[in-house]
Amino acid sequence: MQTESEGHTSDGPPIAIVGAGVMGVGIATLALVRGLAVVLVDIDNTRLDNARARIATELRMAQLMGRLADDTTVGALTTTTAVADLAAVAVAIEAATEDLAVKAKIFGELSAVVRPGTPLVSNTSSIPIDELAEYAQRPEDVVGTHFMNPPYLIGTVEVIRGARTGERTMAALERALGVLGQQPVVVGDTPGFVTSRVLHPMINGAARIVQQGTASAEDVDALMENCLGHRTGPLHTADLIGIDNLVDSLQVLYERTGDESCRPCELLLEKVRLGHHGRKAGRGFYEYTN
């Protein structure tokens, strides 16, 4: 287990984040900006070293965007490959890939390690929370969040209450989100919830328009931003989400709803095959220099 103190931290127990991908890094950055200690878990130290570098970049971005004042000290970041190191955490947030088998394994391991009553949170974008609760020793501890990227710039979070989520879990999660400076909006448990069920088919449709040659990605985004008020445009948003993550989410939605608008279009699938996953890969619908 590797610790790197970024500054003074709160005296309370740390927040655990399992998964050092785009959202794991983003949630970790949010917690560190708020002065909280974070334990970040992933499968190998190479991924964790890369995550440390990306978190440092995100912290600098948070400072540039006015979310981190020059005189603010941030939390201490600890990285580990062992879920067993999470026994004393206040909240455990799973931010792994959108794959039921992967998430199920994590929830089984987490619920065997953390103390009863510790919220076990999935940052899934599409898998119903009650499905994940099946794999935890205490289903009442399982709840969902869906942070938007980057979390330190977006102050509202979708919260999903599963059929077996307990009152104590909801209260503990609300307290944790308050410390993180997030405003929760609680929704029901269904595939894709609200944000993904609306946004992801829209992005799929935008990509299909580009695939058909009706308009360029730039023109689609310009129309959606300037005519309809979409803040970043759907295809810029796809690059920010990660096109591989988007395709995984669309596939989950399609399998669980049968909605053809959720079947990933060929252009998205081709970008995944080519490794053009968006901002994190340096290329998606747009090219990025850093």
GULUM-520579 format. One line per 3 residues: number of its first residue (from 1); their letters; for each residue x, y, z of N, C-alpha, C. Coordinates in steps of 0.1 Angstrom, whole numbers. Example, Ala and Ser with C-alpha at 12.3 -4.5 7.8 and 13.67 -1.06 7.14 Angstrom:
<pts>
1> as> 132:-57:78:123:-45:78:132:-33:78; 128:-22:71:137:-11:71:129:0:79
</pts>
This chain:
<pts>
1> mqt> 9:-12:0:0:0:0:9:12:0; 6:22:-9:14:34:-10:6:46:-7; 12:54:2:6:67:6:14:79:2
4> ese> 7:89:-3:13:102:-6:5:113:-1; 10:119:10:2:130:16:2:142:7; -10:147:3:-12:159:-5:-13:171:4
7> ght> -15:169:17:-17:180:26:-25:176:38; -30:185:46:-37:182:58:-50:175:54; -54:164:61:-66:157:58:-76:158:70
10> sdg> -88:154:68:-98:154:79:-94:142:88; -99:143:101:-95:133:111:-104:120:109; -114:120:101:-123:109:99:-117:98:91
13> ppi> -124:87:90:-119:76:82:-119:79:67; -111:73:59:-111:76:45:-122:71:37; -124:77:25:-133:72:14:-125:62:6
16> aiv> -131:51:3:-125:41:-6:-131:42:-20; -123:41:-30:-127:41:-44:-121:29:-51; -129:20:-56:-124:8:-62:-126:10:-77
19> gag> -114:11:-84:-114:14:-99:-108:27:-102; -96:26:-109:-89:38:-111:-90:43:-126; -102:41:-131:-104:46:-145:-109:61:-144
22> vmg> -116:66:-155:-119:80:-156:-127:84:-144; -138:77:-140:-146:81:-129:-140:79:-116; -132:68:-114:-125:67:-102:-116:78:-99
25> vgi> -108:82:-109:-99:94:-108:-107:106:-105; -118:108:-112:-126:120:-110:-132:121:-96; -137:110:-91:-143:110:-77:-132:112:-67
28> atl> -121:105:-69:-109:107:-60:-105:122:-59; -104:128:-71:-101:142:-71:-110:151:-63; -123:148:-65:-134:156:-58:-131:154:-43
31> alv> -129:142:-38:-127:140:-24:-114:147:-19; -104:146:-26:-91:152:-22:-93:167:-22; -100:173:-31:-102:188:-31:-110:192:-19
34> rgl> -118:183:-14:-126:186:-2:-118:183:11; -106:179:10:-97:177:21:-99:163:28; -105:154:20:-107:140:26:-96:131:22
37> avv> -93:121:31:-84:111:28:-91:101:18; -83:96:9:-88:86:-1:-79:74:-2; -86:62:-3:-78:50:-6:-83:46:-20
40> lvd> -75:45:-30:-78:42:-43:-73:27:-46; -82:19:-51:-78:5:-53:-80:1:-68; -70:-6:-73:-71:-12:-86:-62:-25:-87
43> idn> -62:-31:-98:-57:-45:-99:-42:-45:-99; -35:-34:-104:-20:-35:-104:-15:-21:-102; -2:-21:-98:4:-8:-94:7:1:-106
46> trl> 8:-5:-118:10:4:-130:-2:12:-132; -14:6:-131:-27:14:-132:-28:24:-121; -23:21:-109:-24:30:-98:-14:42:-100
49> dna> -2:39:-105:8:50:-108:2:59:-119; -4:54:-129:-10:62:-139:-21:70:-133; -29:65:-124:-40:72:-118:-35:83:-110
52> rar> -24:81:-102:-18:92:-95:-14:104:-104; -8:101:-115:-4:112:-124:-16:119:-129; -27:112:-133:-39:118:-137:-46:126:-127
55> iat> -46:121:-114:-52:129:-103:-44:142:-101; -31:142:-102:-23:154:-101:-27:164:-112; -29:159:-124:-34:168:-135:-47:174:-132
58> elr> -56:165:-127:-70:170:-124:-70:180:-112; -61:178:-102:-60:188:-91:-56:201:-97; -46:201:-106:-42:214:-112:-53:220:-120
61> maq> -61:212:-127:-73:217:-134:-83:223:-125; -85:216:-113:-95:221:-103:-90:235:-98; -78:236:-97:-72:249:-92:-75:260:-102
64> lmg> -72:257:-115:-74:266:-126:-89:270:-127; -98:261:-124:-112:263:-126:-118:269:-113; -110:273:-103:-115:279:-91:-121:270:-81
67> rla> -119:257:-83:-124:248:-73:-114:244:-62; -102:249:-63:-92:247:-53:-84:259:-52; -85:266:-41:-78:279:-38:-63:276:-36
70> ddt> -55:286:-38:-40:284:-37:-37:280:-23; -44:285:-13:-41:282:1:-48:270:7; -55:262:-1:-63:251:3:-54:239:3
73> tvg> -54:231:14:-47:218:14:-56:207:11; -52:197:4:-60:186:-1:-57:174:7; -66:164:5:-65:152:13:-53:143:9
76> alt> -50:133:17:-39:123:14:-45:112:6; -37:108:-4:-41:98:-13:-33:85:-10; -39:74:-8:-33:61:-6:-38:52:-17
79> ttt> -28:44:-23:-32:35:-33:-28:21:-29; -37:11:-33:-34:-3:-29:-41:-12:-40; -36:-24:-40:-42:-34:-49:-50:-44:-41
82> ava> -51:-42:-27:-58:-51:-18:-71:-46:-13; -82:-52:-16:-95:-48:-10:-94:-50:5; -86:-59:10:-85:-61:24:-81:-49:32
85> dla> -75:-39:25:-70:-27:32:-81:-17:35; -94:-21:31:-105:-11:32:-114:-13:44; -109:-21:54:-118:-25:65:-123:-13:73
88> ava> -116:-2:74:-120:9:83:-125:21:75; -129:20:63:-133:31:55:-147:36:59; -150:48:56:-163:54:59:-174:50:49
91> vai> -169:51:36:-178:48:25:-169:41:14; -174:31:7:-167:24:-3:-175:26:-16; -168:32:-26:-174:35:-39:-168:27:-50
94> eaa> -176:19:-56:-171:11:-67:-173:19:-80; -162:20:-88:-162:28:-100:-155:20:-111; -158:7:-112:-152:-2:-121:-159:-1:-135
97> ted> -154:-9:-144:-160:-9:-157:-174:-14:-157; -182:-11:-167:-197:-14:-167:-199:-28:-171; -195:-37:-162:-196:-51:-165:-201:-58:-152
100> lav> -212:-65:-153:-219:-70:-141:-210:-80:-134; -202:-88:-141:-194:-98:-135:-183:-92:-126; -177:-81:-132:-166:-74:-125:-172:-67:-112
103> kak> -183:-60:-114:-189:-54:-102:-194:-63:-92; -199:-75:-96:-204:-85:-86:-192:-90:-78; -181:-92:-84:-169:-97:-77:-165:-86:-66
106> ifg> -165:-74:-70:-161:-63:-61:-170:-62:-49; -183:-63:-52:-193:-62:-41:-192:-74:-31; -189:-85:-37:-187:-97:-28:-175:-95:-19
109> els> -164:-90:-25:-152:-88:-17:-154:-76:-7; -160:-65:-11:-161:-54:-2:-170:-57:10; -181:-64:7:-190:-67:18:-184:-77:28
112> avv> -174:-84:24:-167:-94:33:-157:-86:42; -153:-74:38:-142:-67:44:-147:-55:53; -156:-47:48:-159:-35:55:-169:-38:66
115> rpg> -170:-28:76:-179:-30:87:-193:-30:83; -202:-38:89:-216:-36:86:-221:-22:88; -230:-17:79:-234:-4:80:-226:6:72
118> tpl> -215:2:66:-207:10:57:-214:10:44; -218:22:38:-224:22:25:-215:17:14; -221:7:7:-214:1:-5:-220:7:-17
121> vsn> -213:16:-24:-219:25:-34:-214:21:-48; -223:19:-57:-218:17:-71:-220:29:-79; -210:33:-86:-211:44:-95:-215:40:-109
124> tss> -223:30:-110:-228:24:-123:-236:35:-130; -235:34:-144:-243:43:-152:-255:36:-157; -257:23:-155:-268:16:-162:-273:4:-155
127> ipi> -265:-3:-147:-269:-16:-141:-277:-14:-129; -289:-19:-128:-298:-17:-117:-291:-21:-104; -293:-13:-93:-287:-15:-80:-291:-28:-74
130> del> -304:-31:-75:-308:-44:-69:-301:-56:-75; -297:-55:-87:-289:-66:-93:-276:-68:-86; -269:-56:-83:-256:-56:-77:-258:-61:-62
133> aey> -269:-57:-56:-271:-60:-42:-272:-76:-39; -275:-83:-50:-275:-98:-49:-262:-103:-45; -251:-96:-48:-238:-102:-46:-231:-97:-33
136> aqr> -238:-89:-25:-233:-83:-13:-239:-92:-1; -231:-93:9:-235:-100:21:-247:-93:28; -247:-80:27:-258:-72:33:-264:-63:22
139> ped> -274:-67:15:-280:-59:5:-285:-46:9; -288:-44:22:-293:-31:27:-283:-21:27; -270:-25:26:-259:-15:26:-256:-10:12
142> vvg> -262:-16:1:-259:-12:-13:-268:-1:-18; -261:9:-24:-269:20:-30:-261:25:-42; -267:33:-51:-261:37:-63:-259:52:-63
145> thf> -248:56:-69:-246:70:-73:-242:71:-87; -244:82:-94:-240:84:-108:-234:98:-108; -221:99:-105:-214:112:-106:-212:115:-121
148> mnp> -213:128:-124:-210:133:-137:-195:137:-138; -189:136:-150:-175:139:-152:-173:153:-157; -164:161:-151:-156:158:-138:-164:162:-126
151> pyl> -164:153:-116:-173:155:-104:-170:168:-97; -157:173:-97:-154:185:-89:-159:198:-96; -164:197:-108:-171:208:-115:-186:207:-115
154> igt> -191:195:-113:-206:193:-114:-211:189:-100; -219:198:-94:-223:197:-80:-235:189:-78; -241:183:-88:-253:175:-85:-250:160:-89
157> vev> -255:151:-81:-252:137:-84:-265:129:-83; -267:120:-93:-279:111:-93:-276:100:-83; -286:98:-74:-286:87:-64:-297:77:-66
160> irg> -293:65:-66:-303:54:-70:-305:46:-58; -317:45:-53:-321:37:-42:-327:24:-47; -320:13:-43:-325:0:-47:-336:-5:-38
163> art> -343:-16:-42:-354:-21:-35:-351:-25:-21; -338:-29:-18:-334:-33:-5:-325:-23:2; -322:-12:-4:-313:-2:3:-320:3:16
166> ger> -312:3:27:-317:6:40:-317:21:42; -326:25:52:-326:39:56:-313:44:61; -306:36:69:-293:40:75:-283:42:64
169> tma> -284:34:53:-275:36:42:-278:49:35; -290:52:33:-294:64:26:-289:77:34; -291:76:47:-287:87:56:-272:89:56
172> ale> -264:77:56:-250:78:56:-245:84:43; -251:79:32:-247:84:19:-249:99:18; -261:104:23:-264:118:22:-254:126:30
175> ral> -250:121:41:-240:128:49:-226:129:41; -223:118:35:-210:118:28:-210:127:16; -222:127:9:-223:136:-3:-223:151:2
178> gvl> -228:154:14:-228:167:19:-213:172:21; -205:163:27:-191:166:29:-184:168:16; -188:161:6:-182:162:-8:-188:174:-15
181> gqq> -197:181:-10:-203:193:-16:-212:190:-28; -218:178:-27:-227:173:-38:-242:174:-34; -250:178:-43:-265:178:-41:-271:166:-47
184> pvv> -276:157:-39:-282:144:-44:-296:146:-49; -299:139:-60:-312:138:-66:-315:123:-66; -325:119:-58:-328:104:-56:-338:100:-66
187> vgd> -335:89:-73:-344:84:-84:-346:69:-81; -355:63:-89:-358:49:-88:-348:40:-95; -349:27:-92:-339:18:-97:-344:11:-109
190> tpg> -339:15:-121:-343:9:-134:-331:10:-143; -329:2:-153:-317:3:-162:-315:17:-167; -303:23:-164:-300:36:-169:-305:47:-160
193> fvt> -314:44:-151:-319:54:-142:-325:66:-150; -321:78:-148:-326:89:-155:-315:95:-165; -303:98:-160:-294:105:-169:-289:96:-180
196> srv> -285:84:-178:-280:75:-189:-292:71:-198; -304:69:-192:-315:65:-201:-319:76:-211; -316:88:-207:-319:100:-216:-307:103:-225
199> lhp> -295:104:-218:-284:109:-225:-277:99:-235; -276:87:-231:-268:78:-239:-275:74:-252; -288:72:-253:-294:70:-266:-293:83:-275
202> min> -293:95:-268:-291:107:-276:-277:108:-282; -267:104:-275:-254:104:-280:-253:94:-291; -259:82:-289:-259:72:-300:-265:77:-313
205> gaa> -276:84:-311:-283:90:-323:-274:101:-330; -267:109:-322:-258:119:-327:-247:112:-335; -242:101:-330:-231:94:-337:-236:88:-349
208> riv> -249:83:-349:-254:77:-361:-256:87:-372; -259:100:-369:-260:111:-379:-247:113:-385; -236:113:-377:-223:114:-383:-219:102:-392
211> qqg> -223:91:-387:-220:78:-395:-227:79:-409; -239:84:-409:-247:85:-422:-242:96:-431; -233:105:-426:-228:116:-434:-237:128:-435
214> tas> -247:129:-426:-256:140:-426:-249:153:-421; -240:151:-411:-233:163:-406:-220:158:-399; -211:167:-397:-199:164:-390:-201:164:-375
217> aed> -192:158:-368:-193:159:-353:-193:173:-348; -185:181:-354:-184:196:-350:-198:202:-352; -204:200:-364:-217:206:-367:-228:201:-358
220> vda> -228:188:-355:-238:182:-346:-237:189:-332; -225:190:-327:-223:196:-314:-226:211:-314; -223:218:-325:-226:232:-325:-241:234:-325
223> lme> -248:226:-332:-263:228:-332:-269:224:-318; -264:214:-312:-269:210:-299:-266:220:-288; -254:226:-289:-249:236:-279:-257:249:-281
226> ncl> -256:254:-294:-261:268:-296:-276:269:-299; -282:258:-303:-297:259:-306:-305:253:-294; -299:242:-288:-307:235:-278:-301:236:-264
229> ghr> -290:243:-263:-285:246:-249:-277:234:-242; -273:224:-250:-266:213:-244:-252:218:-242; -247:218:-229:-235:225:-225:-223:222:-233
232> tgp> -220:209:-236:-208:205:-243:-210:198:-256; -223:196:-260:-226:188:-272:-224:173:-269; -233:165:-276:-233:151:-273:-220:143:-276
235> lht> -213:148:-287:-201:140:-291:-189:144:-283; -188:157:-279:-178:161:-270:-180:153:-256; -193:152:-253:-196:145:-240:-192:130:-241
238> adl> -194:124:-253:-190:110:-255:-175:109:-253; -167:118:-258:-153:117:-256:-149:119:-241; -157:127:-234:-154:129:-219:-158:117:-211
241> igi> -169:110:-215:-174:98:-208:-163:87:-210; -158:86:-223:-151:75:-227:-159:67:-236; -156:66:-249:-165:59:-259:-166:44:-256
244> dnl> -155:38:-250:-156:24:-246:-166:23:-235; -166:32:-225:-176:32:-214:-190:34:-219; -191:43:-228:-204:46:-234:-210:34:-241
247> vds> -202:27:-249:-207:15:-256:-211:4:-246; -203:2:-235:-207:-8:-225:-220:-4:-219; -222:9:-216:-235:13:-210:-247:11:-219
250> lqv> -245:15:-232:-255:13:-242:-259:-2:-244; -249:-11:-243:-251:-25:-245:-259:-30:-233; -256:-26:-221:-264:-29:-209:-279:-25:-211
253> lye> -280:-12:-215:-294:-7:-217:-302:-15:-227; -295:-18:-238:-301:-25:-249:-306:-39:-245; -297:-46:-238:-300:-60:-233:-311:-60:-223
256> rtg> -312:-50:-215:-322:-50:-204:-335:-43:-208; -335:-35:-219:-348:-28:-223:-353:-32:-237; -344:-37:-245:-348:-40:-259:-350:-28:-268
259> des> -347:-17:-263:-349:-4:-270:-338:-3:-281; -342:-2:-294:-333:-2:-305:-324:11:-305; -329:22:-298:-321:34:-298:-309:32:-289
262> crp> -309:21:-281:-297:19:-273:-287:9:-279; -290:3:-290:-281:-6:-297:-269:3:-302; -257:0:-297:-246:9:-302:-244:9:-317
265> cel> -243:21:-322:-242:22:-337:-228:18:-341; -226:16:-354:-214:10:-359:-202:20:-358; -205:33:-358:-194:43:-357:-188:42:-343
268> lle> -196:41:-333:-191:39:-319:-183:26:-317; -189:16:-323:-182:3:-322:-168:3:-329; -168:10:-341:-155:11:-348:-145:19:-340
271> kvr> -149:30:-334:-140:38:-326:-134:30:-314; -142:21:-308:-137:13:-297:-127:3:-303; -130:-3:-314:-120:-12:-320:-107:-6:-323
274> lgh> -107:7:-328:-95:14:-331:-88:20:-319; -94:19:-307:-88:25:-295:-90:40:-294; -99:45:-302:-102:59:-302:-113:62:-291
277> hgr> -109:61:-279:-119:61:-267:-122:74:-262; -117:85:-268:-120:98:-264:-109:105:-257; -112:115:-249:-102:123:-243:-91:115:-236
280> kag> -94:105:-229:-84:97:-221:-74:91:-231; -78:88:-243:-69:81:-253:-63:91:-262; -66:104:-261:-61:114:-270:-68:116:-283
283> rgf> -78:107:-285:-86:108:-298:-99:100:-296; -110:107:-301:-123:101:-301:-130:107:-313; -141:115:-311:-146:123:-321:-138:135:-324
286> yey> -129:138:-314:-120:150:-315:-106:145:-311; -96:153:-314:-82:149:-310:-78:158:-299; -70:153:-290:-66:160:-277:-51:159:-276
289> tn> -45:170:-271:-31:170:-270:-26:166:-256; -35:166:-246:-31:162:-233:-43:155:-225
</pts>
